[in-house]
Structure formats: structure tokens, C-alpha cells
Amino acid sequence: MSTMPWGFLTNHARALLCIAHDPGVRLREIATALSITERAAFGIVTDLVKAEYVLKERHGRRNRYSVQLDRPLPEALLRQRTVGHLLDLLAHPEAAAQLSSQ
């Protein structure tokens, strides 16, 4: 039995949740929430921006992000679902019953 903690969500999904929760979130805050370095958080956010799951806009000295809710999930088995579906499911567990009945 493994003693290492693990989870079902990748750091990319967890970073996306941080951004959805707070569009003005700083890389330092994402790194802290995910227990990773700021450099790793920067890489993850860059991946999400390049893949167009997140748009980044400069506001003064800070970045502001917006999650593209209509983008399909990258996993082949989940492509009929969107980023918005995933965020709804994770933010509102009661939505899981509705999604599974579709």
C-alpha cells in the first residue's frame, strides 16, 4: 500500500480550478495551493493558455485570467464534456447526478 498522497485531479485541473475560483489569482497563490514551485505553476498556466483553456490579460502589474468554459476536455473519453461541465461538477457536487443522467 502506497504511503504517498495522490489524487484524481492533475495539477493542470487543480490550477484551472484556482483560476476559475479567482480570475486574479497570482502564480504564487496557485503554487501554494498545489504545493508546487512558482516555476511549475507558471509552466502549468502557460500550458493552459497555449491550449486556449485560459485567456490571460494584463491589468496593470497583474494578470487576469478567464476560463474558456466551452472548450472540450482533452481526454478522449470525456470530449463530449466541456471545461464548464467539469468546473460545475467540481464546484457543485449535486450537479454530478444531472451530468450522469445525460
trRosetta pair geometry for C-beta under 8 A, 3 or more apart (Angstrom, degrees):
i j d omega theta_ij theta_ji phi_ij phi_ji
2 6 7.1 21 111 -10 144 123
7 14 8.0 61 98 -62 149 127
9 13 4.2 -118 -167 86 99 129
9 14 5.3 118 124 -54 122 86
9 17 7.8 11 176 -15 156 134
9 90 8.0 60 -85 -111 143 140
10 13 4.9 101 53 7 74 97
10 14 7.0 -139 99 -1 41 89
11 14 5.4 -55 -142 42 37 113
11 15 6.0 41 156 -23 69 103
11 34 5.3 76 -140 -162 97 138
11 36 6.3 49 -139 -33 143 151
11 40 7.4 -35 155 151 159 113
11 44 5.7 -99 124 -104 105 147
12 15 5.9 -52 -146 35 28 110
12 16 6.5 32 151 -21 61 106
12 44 5.5 -159 -96 -156 64 102
12 47 6.4 -71 -114 93 117 133
12 48 6.5 161 -158 -67 92 100
13 16 5.5 -52 -150 34 32 116
13 17 6.6 37 150 -21 63 102
13 86 7.4 -103 -144 163 107 139
14 17 5.5 -49 -152 32 35 115
14 18 6.7 40 148 -20 64 100
14 33 7.2 -171 156 123 109 106
14 34 5.4 129 111 -102 132 104
15 18 5.5 -48 -152 32 38 114
15 19 6.4 35 151 -17 67 104
15 30 5.3 44 -130 -163 89 124
15 34 6.4 -17 -68 -56 81 144
15 41 6.7 160 -112 -144 126 76
15 44 4.7 146 -17 131 165 132
15 45 6.2 -131 168 -70 139 71
15 48 6.7 -144 103 -31 121 145
16 19 5.7 -54 -148 38 33 110
16 20 6.2 34 153 -20 66 106
16 48 6.3 174 -81 -121 91 143
16 53 6.6 -51 -110 140 123 129
16 54 7.0 -147 -116 -57 81 116
16 67 6.4 92 -166 -116 88 123
16 83 7.1 -116 -178 -156 141 113
16 87 7.5 -114 136 -80 105 103
17 20 5.6 -52 -142 37 31 111
17 21 6.2 31 157 -20 64 108
17 87 7.0 167 -105 -119 69 84
17 90 6.2 -83 -106 118 122 148
17 91 7.9 173 -141 -64 96 89
18 21 5.8 -59 -150 37 27 111
18 22 6.7 -39 171 42 63 92
18 25 5.3 160 150 173 97 175
18 29 7.1 167 -174 118 129 95
18 30 4.9 143 106 -111 161 83
18 33 5.4 148 -95 70 131 158
18 34 7.6 -80 -34 -41 142 101
19 22 7.2 -91 -141 69 23 56
19 23 6.4 49 180 -110 69 47
19 25 5.9 -122 -99 36 50 128
19 30 7.6 11 -54 -93 80 124
19 45 7.6 133 -68 -118 133 98
19 48 7.6 176 2 124 159 161
19 54 5.9 -19 143 -118 165 135
19 65 4.6 -58 -158 99 116 146
19 67 5.9 133 110 -61 110 102
20 23 7.8 15 -129 -68 18 73
20 67 4.9 -5 -88 -18 86 152
20 87 5.1 -156 -150 -133 167 135
20 91 7.5 -112 121 -58 132 132
21 25 7.4 60 75 -53 86 132
22 25 4.2 103 93 -57 105 94
22 29 7.7 -43 80 116 142 150
23 64 5.5 36 141 -170 100 79
23 65 5.0 -150 -157 65 71 68
23 66 6.0 17 -135 -82 128 56
23 67 7.8 -123 -98 -11 94 82
24 59 7.8 -58 -116 52 100 139
24 62 6.3 29 -159 146 93 138
24 63 7.9 160 -142 91 52 53
24 64 5.5 -24 -93 -111 71 79
24 65 7.7 -172 -70 21 24 77
25 29 5.1 -122 -168 79 89 129
25 30 5.9 95 141 -53 123 91
25 65 7.2 -36 41 24 88 124
26 29 4.7 96 58 4 78 101
26 30 7.3 -143 98 -3 43 84
26 62 7.2 -78 -90 -139 89 105
27 30 5.5 -53 -148 37 37 112
27 31 6.1 40 152 -22 68 105
27 38 5.2 80 131 -156 110 89
27 41 4.7 143 -168 110 84 124
27 42 5.5 19 -144 -70 144 75
27 45 6.6 -99 -104 -2 95 148
28 31 5.7 -54 -148 36 29 114
28 32 6.4 29 153 -18 64 106
28 38 5.7 -17 -91 -101 60 115
28 41 7.7 175 -71 63 17 159
29 32 5.7 -51 -145 36 32 111
29 33 6.3 32 155 -19 64 107
30 33 5.8 -58 -147 38 30 110
30 34 6.1 7 161 -1 66 115
30 41 4.4 135 97 -152 111 129
30 44 7.5 -153 149 72 136 126
30 45 6.9 107 74 -55 173 116
31 34 6.3 -71 -143 49 24 97
31 35 8.0 94 165 -84 56 2
31 36 5.3 -108 -145 79 70 71
31 37 6.0 -41 -148 143 126 16
31 38 4.6 -66 -49 -82 158 52
31 40 6.9 116 -118 63 95 89
31 41 4.0 -97 -67 -28 83 139
32 35 7.4 22 -172 -74 29 42
34 40 7.9 -132 101 106 130 116
34 41 6.7 152 43 -90 132 98
34 44 8.0 21 40 20 177 166
36 40 4.1 -96 160 83 120 137
36 41 5.8 148 90 -51 111 81
36 44 7.9 78 89 -15 157 135
37 40 4.6 100 56 5 80 99
37 41 7.0 -140 99 -3 45 85
38 41 5.4 -52 -147 38 37 114
38 42 6.2 44 150 -25 67 102
39 42 5.6 -49 -149 32 31 115
39 43 6.6 34 151 -19 62 103
40 43 5.6 -51 -151 34 34 114
40 44 6.5 34 152 -19 66 104
41 44 5.7 -54 -148 36 33 111
41 45 6.3 29 156 -15 67 106
42 45 6.0 -57 -145 40 28 107
42 46 6.1 33 154 -22 64 109
43 46 5.6 -54 -146 37 28 115
43 47 6.5 34 153 -22 63 102
44 47 5.6 -50 -153 31 32 114
44 48 6.6 29 151 -16 64 105
45 48 5.6 -54 -149 38 35 112
45 49 6.3 35 152 -19 67 106
45 54 6.9 -71 -158 77 72 153
45 56 7.5 82 162 -78 107 131
45 65 7.7 -101 -152 -93 112 143
46 49 5.7 -55 -145 38 31 110
46 50 6.2 31 156 -18 66 108
47 50 5.9 -57 -145 38 27 110
47 51 6.2 15 160 -8 64 113
48 51 6.0 -61 -142 45 26 104
48 53 4.6 -80 -163 66 80 110
48 54 4.2 37 135 13 111 117
49 52 7.5 29 177 -78 33 32
49 53 7.8 -84 -66 51 21 69
49 54 5.3 -59 -79 80 61 93
49 55 7.2 95 -132 -119 81 22
49 56 5.1 -20 -113 -12 132 116
51 74 7.5 -39 -171 -70 144 129
52 55 7.5 18 -149 -70 63 74
52 68 6.1 -4 152 15 75 161
52 71 6.5 167 111 -100 87 140
53 67 6.9 -17 155 -149 73 73
53 68 5.7 -140 -158 44 30 103
53 71 5.4 -135 -110 74 66 160
53 83 5.9 146 -152 -86 96 149
54 65 5.2 -15 -174 -166 114 113
54 66 7.0 150 -158 74 63 38
54 67 5.7 -33 -102 -101 75 54
54 68 6.8 -140 -76 -1 23 88
55 65 6.8 148 76 -158 50 57
55 66 4.8 -10 55 57 101 92
55 68 6.5 94 -22 -52 93 100
56 63 5.4 -23 -164 -165 100 121
56 64 7.7 141 -157 72 51 41
56 65 5.6 -23 -100 -101 65 76
57 63 7.0 133 70 -161 39 67
57 64 5.1 -30 69 65 93 90
57 65 7.6 170 22 -86 74 28
57 66 7.4 25 1 -3 113 102
58 62 7.7 151 -157 88 56 36
58 63 6.1 -46 -101 -103 52 63
58 64 7.8 135 -129 18 6 79
59 62 5.4 -23 72 74 88 84
59 63 7.1 115 22 -140 81 14
59 64 4.7 44 -8 -16 127 116
67 83 6.1 -149 168 137 107 136
67 87 7.0 96 129 -57 158 154
68 71 4.6 64 107 -22 108 114
68 83 6.4 82 87 41 62 148
69 82 6.2 63 157 137 60 123
69 83 5.4 -133 -137 83 36 96
69 84 3.3 58 -177 -68 100 105
69 87 7.0 -80 -121 30 94 134
70 82 5.5 -51 -150 -151 29 146
70 83 7.4 -14 33 38 15 95
70 84 6.5 14 -67 -11 40 124
71 82 6.2 123 69 -157 36 87
71 83 4.9 31 62 -10 90 119
72 78 8.0 156 175 117 83 74
72 79 4.9 27 173 -159 130 67
72 80 7.6 7 -138 -66 111 8
72 81 7.2 109 -150 79 69 42
72 82 5.8 -69 -97 -103 41 62
72 83 7.9 134 170 -25 1 74
73 78 4.2 -32 81 114 138 115
73 79 6.3 -132 65 -94 75 36
73 81 5.3 9 1 84 122 92
73 82 6.9 178 -29 -137 77 14
73 83 6.7 144 -75 -69 71 56
73 85 7.8 -79 -33 61 115 111
73 86 6.2 109 -82 -43 122 131
74 79 7.9 -2 -164 -91 10 81
75 78 4.3 47 75 28 106 107
75 79 7.1 -143 86 -48 51 68
76 79 6.1 -21 -151 -26 30 113
78 81 4.9 -49 179 39 85 114
81 85 4.2 -111 -166 73 95 149
81 86 6.5 101 143 -48 121 82
81 99 7.6 40 -113 -160 122 123
82 85 4.9 113 52 0 66 97
82 86 7.3 -127 102 0 43 86
83 86 5.7 -54 -154 36 36 113
83 87 6.3 32 152 -16 69 106
84 87 5.8 -55 -143 39 31 107
84 88 6.1 35 156 -21 65 107
85 88 5.7 -58 -150 36 28 113
85 89 6.3 29 154 -21 64 108
85 99 6.3 114 -168 -118 107 130
86 89 5.7 -57 -150 35 29 112
86 90 6.3 16 158 -9 66 110
87 90 6.0 -60 -142 44 30 103
87 91 5.7 17 163 -9 68 117
88 91 6.1 -64 -134 46 22 101
88 92 5.7 -36 -179 40 64 108
88 95 4.8 -100 145 129 98 171
88 99 7.8 145 95 -58 115 126
89 92 7.2 -75 -119 64 12 68
89 93 7.3 45 179 -111 55 39
89 95 5.4 -122 -96 89 49 112
89 96 5.5 83 -146 -80 92 74
89 99 6.0 -26 -87 -6 112 157
90 93 7.8 11 -145 -73 20 66
92 95 4.5 72 97 -14 103 112
93 96 5.7 -19 -174 -8 57 116
94 97 6.6 -36 -177 19 53 107
94 98 7.8 46 135 -7 66 104
95 98 5.3 -57 -160 41 54 114
95 99 6.0 52 146 -22 81 105
96 99 5.8 -57 -145 38 32 109
96 100 6.2 25 161 -16 67 110
97 100 6.1 -58 -144 39 27 107
97 101 6.5 21 158 -16 62 111
98 101 6.1 -65 -151 37 28 107
98 102 7.1 37 152 -34 62 101
99 102 5.9 -49 -157 14 37 115
